[in-house]
Amino acid sequence: RRYYNGAVRNLNVMIESFPSNLIAQLFGFRLRDYFEIEDRDRAVPQVTFGG
């Protein structure tokens, strides 16, 4: 997740920076969203082992 979000940040900066933004528009590159985990998915599951 850390590597992906870093790559997304770098891509988004390049897309918004001159002169690479001209090439990005020409080829249809678009801003990407960061990877985020929902709060419900972040919760630690309860596990019980028989005993």
PDB file of N, CA, C and O in Angstrom:
ATOM      1  N   ARG A   1       0.829  -1.185   0.000  1.00  0.00           N
ATOM      2  CA  ARG A   1       0.000   0.000   0.000  1.00  0.00           C
ATOM      3  C   ARG A   1       0.871   1.244   0.000  1.00  0.00           C
ATOM      4  O   ARG A   1       0.568   2.204  -0.709  1.00  0.00           O
ATOM      5  N   ARG A   2       1.926   1.248   0.765  1.00  0.00           N
ATOM      6  CA  ARG A   2       2.813   2.416   0.826  1.00  0.00           C
ATOM      7  C   ARG A   2       3.462   2.671  -0.532  1.00  0.00           C
ATOM      8  O   ARG A   2       3.528   3.813  -0.987  1.00  0.00           O
ATOM      9  N   TYR A   3       3.942   1.605  -1.179  1.00  0.00           N
ATOM     10  CA  TYR A   3       4.571   1.749  -2.501  1.00  0.00           C
ATOM     11  C   TYR A   3       3.552   2.249  -3.528  1.00  0.00           C
ATOM     12  O   TYR A   3       3.852   3.139  -4.324  1.00  0.00           O
ATOM     13  N   TYR A   4       2.345   1.670  -3.506  1.00  0.00           N
ATOM     14  CA  TYR A   4       1.299   2.067  -4.457  1.00  0.00           C
ATOM     15  C   TYR A   4       0.948   3.542  -4.284  1.00  0.00           C
ATOM     16  O   TYR A   4       0.888   4.286  -5.263  1.00  0.00           O
ATOM     17  N   ASN A   5       0.719   3.963  -3.048  1.00  0.00           N
ATOM     18  CA  ASN A   5       0.362   5.361  -2.803  1.00  0.00           C
ATOM     19  C   ASN A   5       1.498   6.299  -3.189  1.00  0.00           C
ATOM     20  O   ASN A   5       1.242   7.409  -3.657  1.00  0.00           O
ATOM     21  N   GLY A   6       2.736   5.882  -3.005  1.00  0.00           N
ATOM     22  CA  GLY A   6       3.871   6.690  -3.444  1.00  0.00           C
ATOM     23  C   GLY A   6       3.912   6.826  -4.956  1.00  0.00           C
ATOM     24  O   GLY A   6       4.188   7.902  -5.486  1.00  0.00           O
ATOM     25  N   ALA A   7       3.634   5.729  -5.646  1.00  0.00           N
ATOM     26  CA  ALA A   7       3.606   5.765  -7.112  1.00  0.00           C
ATOM     27  C   ALA A   7       2.459   6.635  -7.612  1.00  0.00           C
ATOM     28  O   ALA A   7       2.617   7.370  -8.586  1.00  0.00           O
ATOM     29  N   VAL A   8       1.310   6.557  -6.952  1.00  0.00           N
ATOM     30  CA  VAL A   8       0.163   7.397  -7.322  1.00  0.00           C
ATOM     31  C   VAL A   8       0.496   8.866  -7.098  1.00  0.00           C
ATOM     32  O   VAL A   8       0.167   9.713  -7.929  1.00  0.00           O
ATOM     33  N   ARG A   9       1.145   9.170  -5.980  1.00  0.00           N
ATOM     34  CA  ARG A   9       1.533  10.555  -5.704  1.00  0.00           C
ATOM     35  C   ARG A   9       2.470  11.081  -6.792  1.00  0.00           C
ATOM     36  O   ARG A   9       2.286  12.192  -7.288  1.00  0.00           O
ATOM     37  N   ASN A  10       3.467  10.285  -7.159  1.00  0.00           N
ATOM     38  CA  ASN A  10       4.406  10.704  -8.202  1.00  0.00           C
ATOM     39  C   ASN A  10       3.703  10.903  -9.540  1.00  0.00           C
ATOM     40  O   ASN A  10       3.972  11.876 -10.243  1.00  0.00           O
ATOM     41  N   LEU A  11       2.810   9.995  -9.892  1.00  0.00           N
ATOM     42  CA  LEU A  11       2.066  10.119 -11.145  1.00  0.00           C
ATOM     43  C   LEU A  11       1.210  11.377 -11.147  1.00  0.00           C
ATOM     44  O   LEU A  11       1.204  12.125 -12.125  1.00  0.00           O
ATOM     45  N   ASN A  12       0.487  11.614 -10.055  1.00  0.00           N
ATOM     46  CA  ASN A  12      -0.385  12.784  -9.981  1.00  0.00           C
ATOM     47  C   ASN A  12       0.411  14.082 -10.070  1.00  0.00           C
ATOM     48  O   ASN A  12      -0.039  15.040 -10.699  1.00  0.00           O
ATOM     49  N   VAL A  13       1.579  14.124  -9.451  1.00  0.00           N
ATOM     50  CA  VAL A  13       2.424  15.319  -9.527  1.00  0.00           C
ATOM     51  C   VAL A  13       2.884  15.544 -10.961  1.00  0.00           C
ATOM     52  O   VAL A  13       2.872  16.673 -11.450  1.00  0.00           O
ATOM     53  N   MET A  14       3.288  14.472 -11.632  1.00  0.00           N
ATOM     54  CA  MET A  14       3.732  14.605 -13.022  1.00  0.00           C
ATOM     55  C   MET A  14       2.596  15.068 -13.929  1.00  0.00           C
ATOM     56  O   MET A  14       2.808  15.887 -14.824  1.00  0.00           O
ATOM     57  N   ILE A  15       1.395  14.550 -13.702  1.00  0.00           N
ATOM     58  CA  ILE A  15       0.247  14.921 -14.529  1.00  0.00           C
ATOM     59  C   ILE A  15      -0.093  16.396 -14.351  1.00  0.00           C
ATOM     60  O   ILE A  15      -0.561  17.041 -15.290  1.00  0.00           O
ATOM     61  N   GLU A  16       0.136  16.932 -13.162  1.00  0.00           N
ATOM     62  CA  GLU A  16      -0.220  18.318 -12.885  1.00  0.00           C
ATOM     63  C   GLU A  16       0.917  19.299 -13.144  1.00  0.00           C
ATOM     64  O   GLU A  16       0.699  20.509 -13.091  1.00  0.00           O
ATOM     65  N   SER A  17       2.120  18.813 -13.420  1.00  0.00           N
ATOM     66  CA  SER A  17       3.286  19.683 -13.579  1.00  0.00           C
ATOM     67  C   SER A  17       3.554  19.978 -15.053  1.00  0.00           C
ATOM     68  O   SER A  17       3.412  19.111 -15.916  1.00  0.00           O
ATOM     69  N   PHE A  18       3.944  21.219 -15.314  1.00  0.00           N
ATOM     70  CA  PHE A  18       4.332  21.620 -16.666  1.00  0.00           C
ATOM     71  C   PHE A  18       5.758  21.173 -16.920  1.00  0.00           C
ATOM     72  O   PHE A  18       6.572  21.319 -16.009  1.00  0.00           O
ATOM     73  N   PRO A  19       6.122  20.660 -18.031  1.00  0.00           N
ATOM     74  CA  PRO A  19       5.393  20.467 -19.285  1.00  0.00           C
ATOM     75  C   PRO A  19       4.781  19.082 -19.435  1.00  0.00           C
ATOM     76  O   PRO A  19       4.128  18.798 -20.439  1.00  0.00           O
ATOM     77  N   SER A  20       4.985  18.212 -18.439  1.00  0.00           N
ATOM     78  CA  SER A  20       4.459  16.851 -18.585  1.00  0.00           C
ATOM     79  C   SER A  20       2.931  16.824 -18.609  1.00  0.00           C
ATOM     80  O   SER A  20       2.337  15.869 -19.109  1.00  0.00           O
ATOM     81  N   ASN A  21       2.286  17.875 -18.066  1.00  0.00           N
ATOM     82  CA  ASN A  21       0.829  17.905 -18.107  1.00  0.00           C
ATOM     83  C   ASN A  21       0.314  18.001 -19.543  1.00  0.00           C
ATOM     84  O   ASN A  21      -0.786  17.528 -19.831  1.00  0.00           O
ATOM     85  N   LEU A  22       1.081  18.597 -20.440  1.00  0.00           N
ATOM     86  CA  LEU A  22       0.677  18.681 -21.847  1.00  0.00           C
ATOM     87  C   LEU A  22       0.648  17.293 -22.483  1.00  0.00           C
ATOM     88  O   LEU A  22      -0.281  16.955 -23.216  1.00  0.00           O
ATOM     89  N   ILE A  23       1.662  16.505 -22.199  1.00  0.00           N
ATOM     90  CA  ILE A  23       1.727  15.136 -22.727  1.00  0.00           C
ATOM     91  C   ILE A  23       0.638  14.275 -22.091  1.00  0.00           C
ATOM     92  O   ILE A  23       0.011  13.459 -22.768  1.00  0.00           O
ATOM     93  N   ALA A  24       0.413  14.457 -20.788  1.00  0.00           N
ATOM     94  CA  ALA A  24      -0.613  13.684 -20.088  1.00  0.00           C
ATOM     95  C   ALA A  24      -1.990  13.950 -20.686  1.00  0.00           C
ATOM     96  O   ALA A  24      -2.774  13.019 -20.875  1.00  0.00           O
ATOM     97  N   GLN A  25      -2.289  15.202 -20.983  1.00  0.00           N
ATOM     98  CA  GLN A  25      -3.576  15.528 -21.605  1.00  0.00           C
ATOM     99  C   GLN A  25      -3.668  14.926 -23.001  1.00  0.00           C
ATOM    100  O   GLN A  25      -4.717  14.415 -23.393  1.00  0.00           O
ATOM    101  N   LEU A  26      -2.587  14.986 -23.737  1.00  0.00           N
ATOM    102  CA  LEU A  26      -2.561  14.467 -25.100  1.00  0.00           C
ATOM    103  C   LEU A  26      -2.862  12.968 -25.138  1.00  0.00           C
ATOM    104  O   LEU A  26      -3.575  12.499 -26.025  1.00  0.00           O
ATOM    105  N   PHE A  27      -2.321  12.221 -24.182  1.00  0.00           N
ATOM    106  CA  PHE A  27      -2.498  10.772 -24.162  1.00  0.00           C
ATOM    107  C   PHE A  27      -3.610  10.307 -23.223  1.00  0.00           C
ATOM    108  O   PHE A  27      -3.815   9.103 -23.068  1.00  0.00           O
ATOM    109  N   GLY A  28      -4.323  11.223 -22.601  1.00  0.00           N
ATOM    110  CA  GLY A  28      -5.479  10.860 -21.789  1.00  0.00           C
ATOM    111  C   GLY A  28      -5.170  10.324 -20.408  1.00  0.00           C
ATOM    112  O   GLY A  28      -5.998   9.628 -19.820  1.00  0.00           O
ATOM    113  N   PHE A  29      -3.986  10.634 -19.870  1.00  0.00           N
ATOM    114  CA  PHE A  29      -3.696  10.228 -18.494  1.00  0.00           C
ATOM    115  C   PHE A  29      -4.601  11.009 -17.551  1.00  0.00           C
ATOM    116  O   PHE A  29      -4.917  12.170 -17.808  1.00  0.00           O
ATOM    117  N   ARG A  30      -5.018  10.376 -16.464  1.00  0.00           N
ATOM    118  CA  ARG A  30      -5.869  11.056 -15.492  1.00  0.00           C
ATOM    119  C   ARG A  30      -5.344  10.804 -14.084  1.00  0.00           C
ATOM    120  O   ARG A  30      -4.606   9.850 -13.841  1.00  0.00           O
ATOM    121  N   LEU A  31      -5.734  11.672 -13.170  1.00  0.00           N
ATOM    122  CA  LEU A  31      -5.311  11.535 -11.779  1.00  0.00           C
ATOM    123  C   LEU A  31      -5.863  10.236 -11.199  1.00  0.00           C
ATOM    124  O   LEU A  31      -6.974   9.819 -11.528  1.00  0.00           O
ATOM    125  N   ARG A  32      -5.090   9.616 -10.352  1.00  0.00           N
ATOM    126  CA  ARG A  32      -5.481   8.357  -9.708  1.00  0.00           C
ATOM    127  C   ARG A  32      -5.784   8.603  -8.233  1.00  0.00           C
ATOM    128  O   ARG A  32      -5.286   9.553  -7.630  1.00  0.00           O
ATOM    129  N   ASP A  33      -6.612   7.726  -7.667  1.00  0.00           N
ATOM    130  CA  ASP A  33      -6.963   7.801  -6.251  1.00  0.00           C
ATOM    131  C   ASP A  33      -5.979   6.982  -5.432  1.00  0.00           C
ATOM    132  O   ASP A  33      -5.437   5.980  -5.899  1.00  0.00           O
ATOM    133  N   TYR A  34      -5.758   7.429  -4.199  1.00  0.00           N
ATOM    134  CA  TYR A  34      -4.917   6.685  -3.273  1.00  0.00           C
ATOM    135  C   TYR A  34      -5.658   5.451  -2.780  1.00  0.00           C
ATOM    136  O   TYR A  34      -6.888   5.423  -2.742  1.00  0.00           O
ATOM    137  N   PHE A  35      -4.889   4.429  -2.403  1.00  0.00           N
ATOM    138  CA  PHE A  35      -5.468   3.226  -1.820  1.00  0.00           C
ATOM    139  C   PHE A  35      -5.826   3.526  -0.374  1.00  0.00           C
ATOM    140  O   PHE A  35      -4.973   3.936   0.414  1.00  0.00           O
ATOM    141  N   GLU A  36      -7.084   3.320  -0.031  1.00  0.00           N
ATOM    142  CA  GLU A  36      -7.548   3.549   1.339  1.00  0.00           C
ATOM    143  C   GLU A  36      -8.362   2.348   1.793  1.00  0.00           C
ATOM    144  O   GLU A  36      -9.038   1.697   0.996  1.00  0.00           O
ATOM    145  N   ILE A  37      -8.287   2.071   3.069  1.00  0.00           N
ATOM    146  CA  ILE A  37      -9.037   0.965   3.653  1.00  0.00           C
ATOM    147  C   ILE A  37     -10.238   1.540   4.392  1.00  0.00           C
ATOM    148  O   ILE A  37     -10.118   2.519   5.129  1.00  0.00           O
ATOM    149  N   GLU A  38     -11.394   0.923   4.186  1.00  0.00           N
ATOM    150  CA  GLU A  38     -12.600   1.333   4.903  1.00  0.00           C
ATOM    151  C   GLU A  38     -12.417   1.064   6.401  1.00  0.00           C
ATOM    152  O   GLU A  38     -11.682   0.154   6.784  1.00  0.00           O
ATOM    153  N   ASP A  39     -13.081   1.849   7.237  1.00  0.00           N
ATOM    154  CA  ASP A  39     -12.969   1.656   8.683  1.00  0.00           C
ATOM    155  C   ASP A  39     -13.428   0.260   9.097  1.00  0.00           C
ATOM    156  O   ASP A  39     -12.831  -0.352   9.983  1.00  0.00           O
ATOM    157  N   ARG A  40     -14.480  -0.241   8.464  1.00  0.00           N
ATOM    158  CA  ARG A  40     -14.977  -1.574   8.832  1.00  0.00           C
ATOM    159  C   ARG A  40     -13.976  -2.665   8.461  1.00  0.00           C
ATOM    160  O   ARG A  40     -13.924  -3.702   9.124  1.00  0.00           O
ATOM    161  N   ASP A  41     -13.181  -2.448   7.414  1.00  0.00           N
ATOM    162  CA  ASP A  41     -12.170  -3.427   7.015  1.00  0.00           C
ATOM    163  C   ASP A  41     -10.904  -3.313   7.857  1.00  0.00           C
ATOM    164  O   ASP A  41     -10.101  -4.245   7.901  1.00  0.00           O
ATOM    165  N   ARG A  42     -10.726  -2.193   8.514  1.00  0.00           N
ATOM    166  CA  ARG A  42      -9.536  -1.944   9.315  1.00  0.00           C
ATOM    167  C   ARG A  42      -9.604  -2.657  10.673  1.00  0.00           C
ATOM    168  O   ARG A  42      -8.573  -2.902  11.300  1.00  0.00           O
ATOM    169  N   ALA A  43     -10.805  -2.984  11.117  1.00  0.00           N
ATOM    170  CA  ALA A  43     -10.989  -3.614  12.424  1.00  0.00           C
ATOM    171  C   ALA A  43     -10.331  -4.994  12.456  1.00  0.00           C
ATOM    172  O   ALA A  43     -10.370  -5.738  11.476  1.00  0.00           O
ATOM    173  N   VAL A  44      -9.739  -5.315  13.579  1.00  0.00           N
ATOM    174  CA  VAL A  44      -9.083  -6.615  13.765  1.00  0.00           C
ATOM    175  C   VAL A  44     -10.156  -7.661  14.050  1.00  0.00           C
ATOM    176  O   VAL A  44     -10.967  -7.475  14.957  1.00  0.00           O
ATOM    177  N   PRO A  45     -10.175  -8.757  13.295  1.00  0.00           N
ATOM    178  CA  PRO A  45     -11.198  -9.782  13.529  1.00  0.00           C
ATOM    179  C   PRO A  45     -10.949 -10.529  14.838  1.00  0.00           C
ATOM    180  O   PRO A  45      -9.806 -10.707  15.259  1.00  0.00           O
ATOM    181  N   GLN A  46     -12.023 -10.957  15.463  1.00  0.00           N
ATOM    182  CA  GLN A  46     -11.931 -11.751  16.684  1.00  0.00           C
ATOM    183  C   GLN A  46     -11.825 -13.222  16.291  1.00  0.00           C
ATOM    184  O   GLN A  46     -12.668 -13.738  15.557  1.00  0.00           O
ATOM    185  N   VAL A  47     -10.799 -13.884  16.778  1.00  0.00           N
ATOM    186  CA  VAL A  47     -10.570 -15.296  16.465  1.00  0.00           C
ATOM    187  C   VAL A  47     -10.572 -16.081  17.762  1.00  0.00           C
ATOM    188  O   VAL A  47      -9.907 -15.707  18.728  1.00  0.00           O
ATOM    189  N   THR A  48     -11.325 -17.173  17.778  1.00  0.00           N
ATOM    190  CA  THR A  48     -11.317 -18.050  18.954  1.00  0.00           C
ATOM    191  C   THR A  48     -10.889 -19.442  18.510  1.00  0.00           C
ATOM    192  O   THR A  48     -11.383 -19.979  17.519  1.00  0.00           O
ATOM    193  N   PHE A  49      -9.980 -19.997  19.252  1.00  0.00           N
ATOM    194  CA  PHE A  49      -9.521 -21.350  18.994  1.00  0.00           C
ATOM    195  C   PHE A  49     -10.217 -22.262  19.991  1.00  0.00           C
ATOM    196  O   PHE A  49     -10.304 -21.944  21.177  1.00  0.00           O
ATOM    197  N   GLY A  50     -10.708 -23.389  19.513  1.00  0.00           N
ATOM    198  CA  GLY A  50     -11.439 -24.320  20.377  1.00  0.00           C
ATOM    199  C   GLY A  50     -10.648 -24.678  21.627  1.00  0.00           C
ATOM    200  O   GLY A  50      -9.440 -24.911  21.574  1.00  0.00           O
ATOM    201  N   GLY A  51     -11.344 -24.718  22.735  1.00  0.00           N
ATOM    202  CA  GLY A  51     -10.566 -25.086  23.899  1.00  0.00           C
ATOM    203  C   GLY A  51     -11.256 -24.975  25.153  1.00  0.00           C
ATOM    204  O   GLY A  51     -10.681 -25.264  26.202  1.00  0.00           O
TER     205      GLY A  51
END
